[in-house]
């Protein structure tokens, strides 16, 4: 892969002296969806697929960007001066946003770079291709300019860029799980205070299979921000009657006691998902620690039902993938993962059932939806690194 990237860099930008090669993973969240901006727990892991970069620092303030995934756009140029979101800048708003965020956080980026990217995360799949690019850019900036920032800072700066530069009101999970990834472990993260622990994912005899719906969605123009707003309103209504900082502070019993303070049926459903999903995530990690994969799978299934019925972020594509998975022997759990409205499902499937899972779910999906899904048998990998 490295040789292919260097050859392409030379073709696009000329000589390859002083270049470095980097990688940042994508992520999948095993359970704990739409809890990260509600002060709850999440349980994501970094993947061995992700985004590669070849980068070279320049002596001027020009940035030249090129993506092998969007070759039709050619080289997109920008200056590090006066960075702002521009629709026509397309995907480069992600690296530009991180450069801007570093400046906002007291680490001004004064020199430009030539940057070539290649991602093997399917675009728009819900495996966090955008957060992967953000963390990768931050990692490169730290390396180029010797900024004194931690991997956790890289996650926070990426989220800050997404929120305040790109206008997507995302939580911290995507950037955190990518920046802090650890091979063969998921991260049990409390998004209220960023305390976390690594939990080993031991799947003897099982594989993680991701099914991509191929329904494209844009986060900023999806109903993501609407859901977030509904939860914020529900929280402020609950705070009139109970002393909590976030929906993640509530147990199921507390929620049932106080939910009448929420003045709208839809908001009750949204808040219920946030509360119950957080508790499911806590129980799922406990199940994994005692090696109870069957219980973990049941909680994954319950998570999907809640996302479908209470949070209403699944849609026919994701529901079809999950419901077809549930019909098959050898599948212990399946749910949508990511923001929803398209994107992916994650399933835990017995080794010997993986091939028939892909064949049967794939055939049923194509028949019902009219186009094919993509399938990836994935492994859990480390966070960002230099490949030079």
C-alpha positions as semicolon CSV with decimal commas, in nm:
position;residue;x (nm);y (nm);z (nm)
1;X;0,000;0,000;0,000
2;X;0,280;0,240;0,095
3;X;0,448;0,209;-0,246
4;X;0,119;0,274;-0,428
5;X;0,060;0,588;-0,220
6;X;0,413;0,723;-0,272
7;X;0,390;0,662;-0,647
8;X;0,059;0,850;-0,660
9;X;0,200;1,136;-0,452
10;X;0,490;1,171;-0,696
11;X;0,248;1,171;-0,989
12;X;0,031;1,444;-0,833
13;X;0,278;1,661;-0,640
14;X;0,619;1,578;-0,785
15;X;0,921;1,446;-0,600
16;X;0,872;1,251;-0,279
17;X;1,168;1,369;-0,070
18;X;1,073;1,477;0,283
19;X;0,737;1,300;0,270
20;X;0,592;1,086;0,548
21;X;0,320;0,820;0,541
22;X;0,051;0,797;0,810
23;X;-0,259;0,595;0,898
24;X;-0,567;0,652;1,117
25;X;-0,838;0,386;1,160
26;X;-1,211;0,394;1,114
27;X;-1,428;0,279;1,403
28;X;-1,732;0,069;1,475
29;X;-1,946;0,111;1,783
30;X;-2,047;-0,225;1,928
31;X;-2,324;-0,078;2,147
32;X;-2,417;0,261;2,294
33;X;-2,567;0,461;2,008
34;X;-2,672;0,825;2,034
35;X;-2,561;0,821;2,397
36;X;-2,236;1,012;2,347
37;X;-2,394;1,358;2,337
38;X;-2,635;1,259;2,616
39;X;-2,367;1,205;2,880
40;X;-2,386;0,827;2,856
41;X;-2,150;0,537;2,786
42;X;-2,032;0,408;2,448
43;X;-1,837;0,097;2,350
44;X;-1,653;0,154;2,021
45;X;-1,337;0,003;1,877
46;X;-1,089;0,112;1,613
47;X;-1,067;-0,098;1,296
48;X;-0,779;-0,208;1,077
49;X;-0,942;-0,026;0,784
50;X;-0,910;0,350;0,776
51;X;-0,742;0,646;0,607
52;X;-0,386;0,662;0,473
53;X;-0,200;0,987;0,411
54;X;0,119;1,093;0,241
55;X;0,215;1,441;0,361
56;X;0,494;1,693;0,311
57;X;0,539;2,021;0,494
58;X;0,572;2,328;0,271
59;X;0,771;2,647;0,324
60;X;0,475;2,871;0,234
61;X;0,116;2,897;0,363
62;X;-0,042;2,696;0,079
63;X;-0,221;2,366;0,135
64;X;-0,269;2,134;-0,162
65;X;-0,509;1,845;-0,105
66;X;-0,572;1,539;-0,320
67;X;-0,791;1,236;-0,247
68;X;-0,760;0,908;-0,435
69;X;-1,126;0,849;-0,338
70;X;-1,239;1,169;-0,515
71;X;-0,997;1,188;-0,805
72;X;-1,252;1,373;-1,018
73;X;-1,207;1,678;-0,790
74;X;-0,835;1,700;-0,869
75;X;-0,606;1,909;-0,647
76;X;-0,794;2,142;-0,412
77;X;-0,594;2,438;-0,281
78;X;-0,629;2,654;0,027
79;X;-0,421;2,884;0,245
80;X;-0,366;2,829;0,616
81;X;-0,460;3,196;0,656
82;X;-0,826;3,279;0,724
83;X;-0,954;2,922;0,712
84;X;-1,331;2,896;0,679
85;X;-1,589;2,638;0,576
86;X;-1,660;2,645;0,201
87;X;-1,911;2,410;0,041
88;X;-1,706;2,395;-0,280
89;X;-1,402;2,282;-0,075
90;X;-1,584;1,947;-0,036
91;X;-1,395;1,685;0,171
92;X;-1,105;1,923;0,242
93;X;-1,326;2,100;0,499
94;X;-1,232;1,815;0,737
95;X;-0,852;1,866;0,734
96;X;-0,898;2,244;0,707
97;X;-1,133;2,235;1,007
98;X;-0,867;2,059;1,217
99;X;-0,601;2,314;1,115
100;X;-0,843;2,588;1,219
101;X;-0,919;2,410;1,549
102;X;-0,548;2,382;1,633
103;X;-0,523;2,760;1,588
104;X;-0,828;2,816;1,807
105;X;-0,670;2,598;2,078
106;X;-0,344;2,798;2,082
107;X;-0,142;2,595;1,829
108;X;-0,146;2,809;1,512
109;X;-0,058;2,628;1,189
110;X;0,165;2,874;1,002
111;X;0,292;2,657;0,716
112;X;0,101;2,465;0,453
113;X;0,139;2,109;0,330
114;X;0,088;1,880;0,036
115;X;-0,153;1,607;0,148
116;X;-0,264;1,299;-0,042
117;X;-0,531;1,078;0,116
118;X;-0,665;0,732;0,045
119;X;-0,936;0,573;0,255
120;X;-1,051;0,211;0,249
121;X;-1,346;0,296;0,474
122;X;-1,655;0,307;0,252
123;X;-1,758;0,674;0,225
124;X;-2,087;0,754;0,398
125;X;-2,093;0,408;0,557
126;X;-2,118;0,520;0,918
127;X;-1,768;0,389;1,001
128;X;-1,644;0,742;1,063
129;X;-1,443;0,825;0,754
130;X;-1,470;1,195;0,844
131;X;-1,347;1,149;1,203
132;X;-1,066;0,929;1,069
133;X;-0,952;1,216;0,842
134;X;-0,978;1,462;1,134
135;X;-0,768;1,254;1,375
136;X;-0,520;1,175;1,097
137;X;-0,479;1,546;1,016
138;X;-0,424;1,625;1,384
139;X;-0,165;1,349;1,412
140;X;0,023;1,488;1,109
141;X;0,012;1,845;1,246
142;X;0,151;1,728;1,581
143;X;0,431;1,544;1,402
144;X;0,515;1,831;1,164
145;X;0,512;2,113;1,419
146;X;0,597;1,930;1,745
147;X;0,277;2,052;1,910
148;X;0,248;1,940;2,273
149;X;-0,089;1,765;2,242
150;X;-0,202;1,418;2,351
151;X;-0,404;1,167;2,148
152;X;-0,701;1,263;2,363
153;X;-0,647;1,625;2,256
154;X;-0,648;1,509;1,892
155;X;-0,994;1,362;1,956
156;X;-1,122;1,680;2,123
157;X;-0,981;1,906;1,849
158;X;-1,140;1,684;1,582
159;X;-1,477;1,706;1,754
160;X;-1,435;2,083;1,796
161;X;-1,365;2,115;1,423
162;X;-1,667;1,903;1,334
163;X;-1,896;2,107;1,565
164;X;-1,771;2,460;1,500
165;X;-1,618;2,447;1,150
166;X;-1,829;2,185;0,970
167;X;-2,149;2,251;1,166
168;X;-2,222;1,892;1,267
169;X;-2,321;1,868;1,632
170;X;-2,148;1,532;1,690
171;X;-2,045;1,386;2,023
172;X;-1,692;1,277;2,114
173;X;-1,718;0,902;2,046
174;X;-1,593;0,881;1,686
175;X;-1,280;1,088;1,729
176;X;-1,203;0,939;2,072
177;X;-1,228;0,576;1,959
178;X;-1,004;0,648;1,658
179;X;-0,741;0,851;1,846
180;X;-0,731;0,611;2,144
181;X;-0,779;0,279;1,961
182;X;-0,607;-0,036;2,092
183;X;-0,572;-0,365;1,908
184;X;-0,823;-0,635;2,015
185;X;-0,989;-0,400;2,265
186;X;-1,299;-0,184;2,266
187;X;-1,313;0,137;2,468
188;X;-1,571;0,161;2,746
189;X;-1,601;0,539;2,753
190;X;-1,810;0,753;2,986
191;X;-1,875;1,055;2,766
192;X;-1,979;1,267;3,066
193;X;-1,622;1,293;3,199
194;X;-1,409;1,107;2,936
195;X;-1,309;0,841;3,188
196;X;-1,250;0,515;3,002
197;X;-1,117;0,163;3,024
198;X;-1,003;-0,082;2,759
199;X;-1,207;-0,402;2,752
200;X;-1,062;-0,698;2,564
201;X;-1,284;-0,829;2,285
202;X;-1,223;-1,202;2,284
203;X;-1,430;-1,353;2,006
204;X;-1,304;-1,709;1,989
205;X;-1,500;-1,878;1,715
206;X;-1,677;-1,556;1,608
207;X;-1,617;-1,268;1,368
208;X;-1,738;-0,909;1,355
209;X;-1,916;-0,858;1,024
210;X;-2,013;-0,512;0,904
211;X;-2,285;-0,476;0,642
212;X;-2,289;-0,148;0,450
213;X;-2,636;-0,046;0,332
214;X;-2,496;0,174;0,049
215;X;-2,765;0,428;0,129
216;X;-2,578;0,755;0,125
217;X;-2,650;1,018;0,386
218;X;-2,502;1,351;0,490
219;X;-2,469;1,395;0,866
220;X;-2,518;1,771;0,863
221;X;-2,841;1,754;0,667
222;X;-2,971;1,437;0,832
223;X;-3,203;1,442;1,131
224;X;-2,902;1,403;1,359
225;X;-2,907;1,760;1,488
226;X;-3,287;1,735;1,531
227;X;-3,252;1,428;1,757
228;X;-2,987;1,604;1,959
229;X;-3,212;1,906;2,006
230;X;-3,506;1,684;2,113
231;X;-3,288;1,526;2,382
232;X;-3,162;1,863;2,503
233;X;-3,520;1,987;2,543
234;X;-3,622;1,667;2,726
235;X;-3,324;1,707;2,958
236;X;-3,414;2,066;3,047
237;X;-3,773;1,952;3,123
238;X;-3,645;1,670;3,348
239;X;-3,408;1,910;3,524
240;X;-3,714;2,096;3,656
241;X;-3,793;1,793;3,873
242;X;-3,468;1,602;3,928
243;X;-3,107;1,714;3,981
244;X;-2,922;1,567;3,682
245;X;-2,650;1,697;3,449
246;X;-2,735;1,469;3,155
247;X;-2,974;1,192;3,051
248;X;-2,686;0,953;3,121
249;X;-2,730;1,026;3,494
250;X;-3,066;0,846;3,500
251;X;-3,135;0,479;3,565
252;X;-3,437;0,321;3,394
253;X;-3,632;0,338;3,722
254;X;-3,556;0,708;3,770
255;X;-3,659;0,780;3,412
256;X;-3,994;0,604;3,457
257;X;-4,051;0,802;3,781
258;X;-3,984;1,144;3,627
259;X;-4,067;1,107;3,258
260;X;-4,407;1,283;3,295
261;X;-4,207;1,609;3,324
262;X;-4,136;1,578;2,949
263;X;-4,424;1,752;2,775
264;X;-4,416;1,574;2,441
265;X;-4,462;1,204;2,352
266;X;-4,187;1,213;2,087
267;X;-3,936;1,364;2,330
268;X;-4,027;1,099;2,591
269;X;-3,934;0,830;2,336
270;X;-3,607;1,002;2,245
271;X;-3,505;1,043;2,609
272;X;-3,610;0,686;2,690
273;X;-3,373;0,556;2,423
274;X;-3,083;0,763;2,560
275;X;-3,141;0,639;2,917
276;X;-3,210;0,273;2,838
277;X;-2,929;0,251;2,579
278;X;-2,679;0,382;2,834
279;X;-2,783;0,115;3,086
280;X;-2,773;-0,153;2,813
281;X;-2,416;-0,051;2,732
282;X;-2,307;-0,080;3,097
283;X;-2,467;-0,427;3,115
284;X;-2,315;-0,533;2,781
285;X;-1,961;-0,458;2,896
286;X;-2,024;-0,647;3,221
287;X;-2,147;-0,944;3,013
288;X;-1,833;-0,934;2,800
289;X;-1,612;-0,930;3,111
290;X;-1,770;-1,256;3,228
291;X;-1,739;-1,394;2,874
292;X;-2,119;-1,407;2,823
293;X;-2,133;-1,341;2,449
294;X;-2,493;-1,460;2,426
295;X;-2,607;-1,185;2,665
296;X;-2,396;-0,928;2,478
297;X;-2,573;-1,033;2,157
298;X;-2,919;-0,999;2,313
299;X;-2,834;-0,646;2,428
300;X;-2,715;-0,559;2,074
301;X;-3,051;-0,674;1,940
302;X;-3,241;-0,472;2,201
303;X;-3,031;-0,169;2,109
304;X;-3,145;-0,193;1,748
305;X;-3,512;-0,221;1,846
306;X;-3,481;0,092;2,060
307;X;-3,305;0,281;1,779
308;X;-3,583;0,171;1,544
309;X;-3,887;0,234;1,763
310;X;-3,792;0,505;2,015
311;X;-3,515;0,699;1,841
312;X;-3,641;0,635;1,484
313;X;-3,305;0,655;1,310
314;X;-3,290;0,318;1,132
315;X;-3,497;0,314;0,811
316;X;-3,589;0,026;0,584
317;X;-3,231;-0,043;0,470
318;X;-3,080;-0,095;0,815
319;X;-3,390;-0,273;0,945
320;X;-3,376;-0,518;0,654
321;X;-3,008;-0,598;0,716
322;X;-3,068;-0,655;1,087
323;X;-3,395;-0,850;1,054
324;X;-3,242;-1,083;0,794
325;X;-2,940;-1,135;1,023
326;X;-3,168;-1,224;1,316
327;X;-3,323;-1,507;1,111
328;X;-2,993;-1,694;1,075
329;X;-2,830;-1,956;1,296
330;X;-2,483;-1,855;1,407
331;X;-2,570;-1,485;1,453
332;X;-2,563;-1,393;1,821
333;X;-2,635;-1,023;1,777
334;X;-2,694;-0,761;1,509
335;X;-2,771;-0,389;1,521
336;X;-2,730;-0,067;1,329
337;X;-2,415;0,127;1,417
338;X;-2,334;0,493;1,369
339;X;-2,574;0,782;1,333
340;X;-2,831;0,585;1,133
341;X;-3,039;0,695;0,831
342;X;-2,822;0,466;0,620
343;X;-2,472;0,352;0,697
344;X;-2,395;0,013;0,849
345;X;-2,495;-0,271;1,073
346;X;-2,258;-0,468;1,295
347;X;-2,314;-0,837;1,365
348;X;-2,132;-1,104;1,566
349;X;-2,134;-1,420;1,358
350;X;-1,996;-1,771;1,416
351;X;-1,687;-1,838;1,202
352;X;-1,852;-2,121;1,010
353;X;-2,164;-1,912;0,939
354;X;-1,991;-1,601;0,797
355;X;-2,005;-1,708;0,432
356;X;-2,372;-1,805;0,440
357;X;-2,450;-1,490;0,641
358;X;-2,304;-1,270;0,367
359;X;-2,478;-1,468;0,094
360;X;-2,822;-1,491;0,254
361;X;-2,845;-1,143;0,404
362;X;-2,699;-0,998;0,084
363;X;-2,953;-1,176;-0,140
364;X;-3,252;-1,081;0,077
365;X;-3,137;-0,719;0,097
366;X;-3,087;-0,680;-0,277
367;X;-3,426;-0,838;-0,349
368;X;-3,607;-0,605;-0,107
369;X;-3,410;-0,279;-0,149
370;X;-3,315;-0,306;-0,516
371;X;-2,939;-0,267;-0,485
372;X;-2,658;-0,459;-0,315
373;X;-2,510;-0,423;0,034
374;X;-2,136;-0,455;0,096
375;X;-1,990;-0,681;0,364
376;X;-1,666;-0,651;0,559
377;X;-1,522;-0,901;0,803
378;X;-1,323;-0,667;1,025
379;X;-1,055;-0,681;1,289
380;X;-0,996;-0,445;1,581
381;X;-0,681;-0,238;1,543
382;X;-0,470;0,038;1,700
383;X;-0,509;0,415;1,681
384;X;-0,322;0,653;1,446
385;X;0,042;0,590;1,356
386;X;0,327;0,689;1,128
387;X;0,413;0,430;0,864
388;X;0,735;0,603;0,762
